[in-house]
Amino acid sequence: MYARSWSTPAVEGSVGSHSFVAGHGLWTEEQTAAAAQIEAGLGELDFVRLVFGDPHGLVRMKTLTARAFAGVLRNGMNFSPGPFLKDTACTTAVNYRADEPGIGVEEIAGLGNFVLVPDPLTFLPLPGDGPRTAWVIGDEYLRDGTPHPLSSRGVLRRTLARYADRGLAPVLGLEVEWYLTRRLDDDPGNAGNGFGRQGPAPRVAAMNSGFQFNWESAYDSVAHLTDPLALDLLRLGLPLRSMEHEMGPGQVETTFDPMSALDTADAMLLLRTYTKQWCARRGHHASFMSLPLIDGADPSGWHLNQSVVESATGRNIFSAEGPATGMSPNSKAYSEGLLDWLRDLFILSVPSVNGYHRLGTGHALSPTKVGVSLESRTAMLRIVGSGNGAHIENRIGEPCANPYLNIAAQLFAGLEGLDGPSGAAADGPREGSDTVPQSLREALEAFRTGRAAQLLGGPLATVLTKVKESEVRRYEAWALGASPVPGQVTEWEQREYFAAF
């Protein structure tokens, strides 16, 4: 049978720029070697999903044919900066139509493209039947080859460079709680949807009754899904350690072995995205929203276990001298940094209206009070282990937080502590420093008036202020008419977060 041959003129199309990577010297030798291996195997693939995390930690992407990705790999891909500028309901929070949008990034005007460059070290063939598809995370660049100031992955890279300059490397462990539910219908939730107006949340049923902590039978009620999901996570190369049933109905905790900081953030991005998609294909819904509107739900948290090692020796600098457990001088200094910067950067760990339900006094193990304790699960910072296994468990995060910003915030604050007291830390406790913020509005005001730009840079700090202000204002406008019951999850929160996160 005759098949037409379609001509393909030699033009770049939406490819970023010819030899963009080589021309700007963007890759390490390790990345260059990995790219060569990818190119050699592209004939075994059909599609490649090129992704990046927006300021909310939601994955934005384009699916490319393997043939198209062959050019994108070294040339980059043009992307619209729209996802940088919108709140959680896709309301535009930054006026990109203005000649000067007011954030210090000229290329944002008119929504001019940025260039997304695949990081070859993150390239993963996805398991499963059907089209042979791979996933790869990209790094964002301006068109002149400089790192994009609105890139959250770039924030973490800059923070890790400061550690490397001191001969140090953070080591992190993930403990992530999330909800698994069963979809009751196929309604897409688009009724009344639009910019700034989320449609109805998915209608779901609980997987079990919950409230039997770590009960084997509760886990068995979800094992037909979580066990094969776990096998796929292992096939992706993730260092999965355990799947556990938490307290709530269908509440699962997923834990991993320690990883480097960038690997940890990339793993969190992949875990959330892959888990949601995997469950959706099977008629279920996974949500990393902290407290969904489900009868008997208990809040989900994200505990980030952190230690710091000497790059040359592998020695854990949090290890106390001798056989005794406790805080070493370095772990004490690191903890003091976390406490000192807590309010300034809190919104990066708990970025949603919903996440503050978990921080109320009604939850016995909630990290409401600022403090450090040896082994106690009621403290915000928990000192765990001894010797080379000594680490700090920070319990404040909610599971839907942007992984790059949440991790960067904690590592930045800890390093400030290791470098010695300065500024507010040297002047003594700051006002309100004994309690964590109790609402997104309170956290936003602390962020707006604090020192966040030292971590994020001015442009990203400004953008996050604008997008979070948009989110808070929409909630407050809704609440004026709805008069929500204090402490109870609202329909607004369920619509805003349950499907997206």
PyMOL commands that set and color helices and strands:
alter all, ss='L'
color gray80, all
select helices_A, chain A and resi 20-24+29-44+66-75+82-85+106-111+120-122+152-165+216-220+223-235+261-280+329-340+342-349+354-357+387-389+403-418+424-427+440-449+453-456+458-482+491-497
alter helices_A, ss='H'
color red, helices_A
select strands_A, chain A and resi 47-53+59-65+77-79+114-118+124-125+133-141+168-183+204-206+240-245+251-256+259-260+284-287+302-310+372-374+381-384+391-397
alter strands_A, ss='S'
color yellow, strands_A
deselect
rebuild
show_as cartoon
